[in-house]
Amino acid sequence: MSFRVDVWEGGRIALFSLHSNRLRTVLTTVGIGVGVCTLLAIVGIIQGINQSFADQLAGIGANTLQISKFPWTMQGNWWEYRNRKDLTPALVEPIRQASEHVIAVAPFYFDRGEGRWLDRKMNAVTLVGTTPEYGTVSSFNVESGRFLTEADVESRTPVAVIGAEMVRTLFTGVNPLGQRIYLDDKPFRVVGTLEAKGSILGENQDIVVLVPYTTFLGYYGKRRSPNIAVALDSPDNILDAQDQLTAVLRRERGTPPGIPDDFAINRPEQLANIYAQLTGALYGAATGVGLITLLVGGIGIMNIMLVSVRERTREIGVRRALGARKRTIILQFLMEASSVSALGGTLGTLAGLGLAYTVSLITPLAASVQPLTVVLGVGFAAMVGLLFGIWPAARAANLDPVEALRHD
């Protein structure tokens, strides 16, 4: 019961003191609010970027492998990878038979060029030469018309399936099916359009043209090494399938025992590891800046509370002479410090959310703040007030009542 009375009285006196020194309260609140705002904005942007990366990585497919001449993470001399023997579409069937977990295999070549229909043009169009199974391994869905067929591949038909952004840019108000487009002045007939897919790792998947790989090689030359995308039945089987594919590829490419693999089997999780390595130090530094800002706000609270103790020394002496316990004095000053911090934390949280949202609107950076982060932001601000208020509160409680009463 006495503790509740102490809390009630301490809270009432703390609020009265804060109201009596409004300018000091505002300045202290702003100090801690700036710290929380900075920290929360940084955390919000970091969480948004992480979520955006996770979403884009999921777009690649957690159950896919990509076999290529070059690894996604190069370790060693670039020329060693460059001098490797090229992959070929002939590897598709051995790969398909290599593991019971394989459900689709598609070789693909790619290039960039200009897309044109009549007088409308698009630059930096991604041209992909592939097979019908590419839709499965890359999660491309047809919106209208049809996808590539085996007949298109076998007959080297100059047909194309185009992305949603190309439809919007080149064929505004026009049905693209059956139209003839030119890719680097090479003619293709549009037989299908793709559903919008958005960007993955900064690459717009909707500015794309899919054509039979045989037609691609006829137009762009055969001295190219394809990538081979492999879709599996489950992400849980990815390591087993990788081991099985490695054995088959070494056999098919004639790699002698004891010689390192002359190909790379890339997994989406490798991109996640690269991302973590590249951004870990940056995120640590950014969070450190926010914490330092909050620390400065905490020091400001301590300074203001020490001034408050000095100004109210006589008041403290009177209360101690009338029987107030040390616990009551400590609670009063701790509640005063934590109240200012919590208020500053709340305002700083709102400002931080607004700042993170504004950054996401005017820059490519995403922002996503979890509800738990908001609660932790306010709670952490209150904890800063408590921690930095302990010394002033203890100093106030340990004042000698007789000396305090003599203070002017």
N, C-alpha and C positions, 0 to 999 in steps of 0.2 A: 504493500500500500504506500509506504513512504517513498519508494522508488518512483511510483507513478506520480506522486505529488511533486517530487523533484523534477521529473520530466515535464509535467504540466507547467510548473512555475518557471522552470528554465526556458521552456519554449516561449512562454508569454513574455518574459523579460527580454529574451533574444529578439523577438519580433518588434517589441517596443524600441529596443536599441537600434535595430536596423532602420526603423521608420524615422527615428530621431536624427539619424545621420544618413539622409537619403543620398546625398552626393557621393559620400564614401561608399555606400552600398552599390550605387550604380557603377562606379568605377571598378570596384572589385568584381561585380557581376560581369562587366564587359571583359575584364581580364581573363576570367576563367571561361567565359563564353567563347572568346576568340580561340582559346586552346582547344576546347571541345569541337568547335566548328571546323578548325583545321584538321584535327584528327579524324573526325567523322567523314568529312569530305574526301580525305585521302583513302580511308578504309572503304567508303562507298564506291569510289572509282576503281580501287583494286578489286573489290568483290564483283563489280560489273564486268571488268575486263576478264577476270577468271571465269565468270559464268558465260560470257560471250565466247571465250576460247573453248570451254567445255561443250557448248552447243555446236560450235563449228566443227569440233573434233568428232562429235557424234554424227555429224553430217557425212563424214568420210566413211563411217561404218566401223563399229567395234569388232565386227566379224569378218573383216577383210584383210588381205595381205597384198602387197604390191611388190612384184619381182622386177628388178631393174639392174642396169649395168652399174649405176652409181647408188651408193647408200644415202639415205636422208641425213645421216650424221657421218661426215667424212672424217676419218682418222688416218692420216698418212699423206703421201704424195698424190696430188690430183692426177698426175700423168700416169700413175699406176692404174687408177680406175679408168682413165681415158683409153689406155692400151688394152683393156680387156676385150675378149672376143664378144661381138655383138650377140644379143639375144635374137631369136627368130620366131615367127608364128608357128613353126613346126613344133615348138615346145608345148603348145597348148594341149594337145591330146595326152602326152605323157604326164603333164601336170594334172589333168583331169582324172587320170587313172591312178595317180600317186597316192591318194588318200580317200577314204570313204566319207570324209568330212567336207570334201569339195562339192559345191553345188553349182558353181558357174565360174567360167574362166574367159577372159576377154583380153586379147592383145590390143594395145592402142598406141598410135603415133600422134604427135601433136605439133602444131606450128601456130604462128600468129600472122595475121594479115588483114587486109581490108575487105570488108563485105559491102556489096553494092547491089541495089535494085533500082533500075531506072536512074534517076539523078540523086537518089538518097544513098548516103554512105555511112559506114561505121568503121572506126579504126580499132586496132588491138582486139580483133575478133579471134577467139581461140578455135582453131580447126582441129578436130579429133577424127582420125581415121581408125575405125574399130569394127566390131562385129555385133550381131544382135544381142549377145549376152552382156554387153556393156551397160545396158539399162539396168540389169540386175545388180551388177557389182558396184555401180555408181549411184544407184537409187534415182535414176532419171525416169520420170513417168510421162507418157504421151498425153497431151491435152487434146489434140485433134489430129486427124490423119493416122499415120502408122509409124512404127519404128523401122529400123533397118532390118532386112531379111537376109537369109543365107543366099537366096537367089541374087540379091544385089551384090553381095560379096563375090560370088562365083563369076558373075557376068561383068564385074567392074562397072556397074551402072553409076553414072554421075548423079546420084540422088542425095538429098540432104534433109536432116531433121534439125530444126533451128530452135534456139532458146527463146524464152519469153521476152527478154529485153530486145532481142533482134526483131521480134514480131512487133513490139510497141514502137520501135524506132523506124524500121524500114517499111512496115506495112500498116501504118496508121489508117484505119478505116477500110482496109483491103484484106480480103481473105488470102493468106499467103500460099495456101495449098495449090499446087500446080504452077506456081510462078517460077520464073527462072532467075536465080540470083548468081552473082559473080563473086568469087573469092579469089582475090589476086588475079582478076580477069579470066578465071577459069569457070566455066558454066556448070551450075548444078540445078536440078529441079527439086523444089521443096515438096516433100511427101508427108511431112509431119511437123508438129510443133510440140514443145516440151512445157510441162508445168513449171511455174516459177520455183526456183530453188534458193535464191539469195546468194550471199557470199560465204565462202569457206576459206578461212585464213587469209582474208584480204583479196581473194580471187572471186570475181563475179561469175557465178556459174550459169548465169542467164545470157551471157554474151558468148555463145558457143554454137558451133555447127558440127554435127556428127555426120560423117560420110563413111562409106565402106572403105576399109583399110587398103584394099586392092586398088581402088580408084585413087586414094590418097598417094600411094606409092607410085602409081603411073604418072601423076601430075607433079609430085614433089621429089621424086627420086627414091631409089630403093636402098641406098647406102645409109640406112638409119637403123638404130636399135630401138625396138619397141619396149614399153613397159608392159607387164602382164599383170592384170588385176585378178585376184582370186577371192571369191566369196565362199565363206564356210557356213556350216549349218548352225554353229554356235560360237560365241566368243570364248567359251570354256575350252574349246578344242583347238585354239589357235596355236599353242605351243606344240602339241602333238602333230598338227598338220605341218607346221614349219619344219620339224625334224624329218618328216616323210618327204616333203618337197625338196629339202636340201639333198637328201640321198639321191632322188631321181634326177635332179638338175646336175649334180656332179657326174652321174653316170651318162646322161645324155650329152653333156658338154665335154666328156672325156677328161675330167679333172683327175690327175693321178693321186693316189693316197699320199698323205703327208703334205700336199700342196694346199694353201688356203683357198677358200671359195673364190671363184672369179665371177661372182654375181652377188646381189644383195637382196635379201628378203626383208622388206620394211613393214613394220607394224605401227598402227596409229599411236600406241602408247609411247613410241620413241619420240614422237612430236611433243607429247606431254612432258617428257623428260627434258627435251631441249628447251621448251618453254619455261619450265621450272628453273633451269640453270640460268637462262638469260634474264629472267625477271626477279629471281630471288633477292639478289643484292639491291636491285632498284626498289623493290617493295620494302625491304628492310630499312633502307635509307629514308624513304618517304614516310614510313611509320615513325621512324626515329625523330624526324622533324616535327611531326605532330605531337609526339610525347614531350619533346623539349619545349614546345609552345605551351603545352599544358603544365609542365613543370614551372615555367615562368609565371603562369597564372597562380599556381599554388604558392609560390614564394611571395607573390603579391598579397595573397590572403594572409599569410603568416605576418607579413609586415603590418598590414592594416590591423590585425588582431592584437599585435603587440602595442601598437599605438592606442588601441581601444582600452587595453589593460592599464596602460599608464594614465590615460584620461579618467578612468573610473576607479582609480585606486581607493579613493575615499569611500565611494559607494560600496566597494568590496569590503572595506574595513567595517563599515556600519553593519552590513549583512552578517559578517563573521561575528561581530560583537553581539548581535541579536540571536546567535545560535545557528546560523547557516553552516552546514557541513561542507567540507572540501568537495565531496561528491557533487553537491548541488551547484557549486561554483563551476566545477569542471564541465558538468552537463550543460550549463548555461552557455559557456563560451564554445563548446563543441557544437551545440545545436545552432549557434549563431554562425559559425564557420561553415557547417554543412548546409545550412539553409541558403546562404549566399552561393555556395558551390552548386547546389542542386538547381537553384534558379538560373544561374549562369549556364549550367549544363543543359537545362531544358531549352533555353533560348539558343545556345550554341548548337544543339542538336537540330532544331528547326532550321537554323541558318545553314548548317552543314548539309542537310538534306536538300535544301534549295540550291546550294552551291553545286553539289554533285549533279543534281538534275539539270542545272543550267549548263554545266560543262558537257553533259551528254547531248544537249540540244545543239550546241554551237561547235562541237568538235566530234571527230569520229570515236572518241572514247565513250564507252558505255558506263553506266552507273547503276548499281543495284545494291540497296541497303537492306539487309535482313532485319526483321523486327527485333530479334535478339540483340543485334548491334545497337539499335536505338536504346533499348533498356540498359544495356551495358554502358553506353555512353553517358546516360544520366547518372547511373549508379556509380560509375568510375569518377565522375565529377564530384559527387557527394563524398566519395572515399578520399579524394584529394583534399577536400575541405577538412575532413576529420583528421587526416594525417598531418596536414600542415597547421591544424588548429590545436594539436595536442600540447605543444610546447607553450604557446600563449595561455592555454587553459590551465596547465599545470603551474605556470608561473603565477597566474591570478590566484589559484587555490592555495598556494604556499606563502602568500603574503602574510606577514605578521600583522594581526589585527590592530595592535597598538600603534605600530609604525604607519599602517595604512590610514588610521584615523587622523594622524598628525599631518598627512599629505594635503597640500592645498590644491 
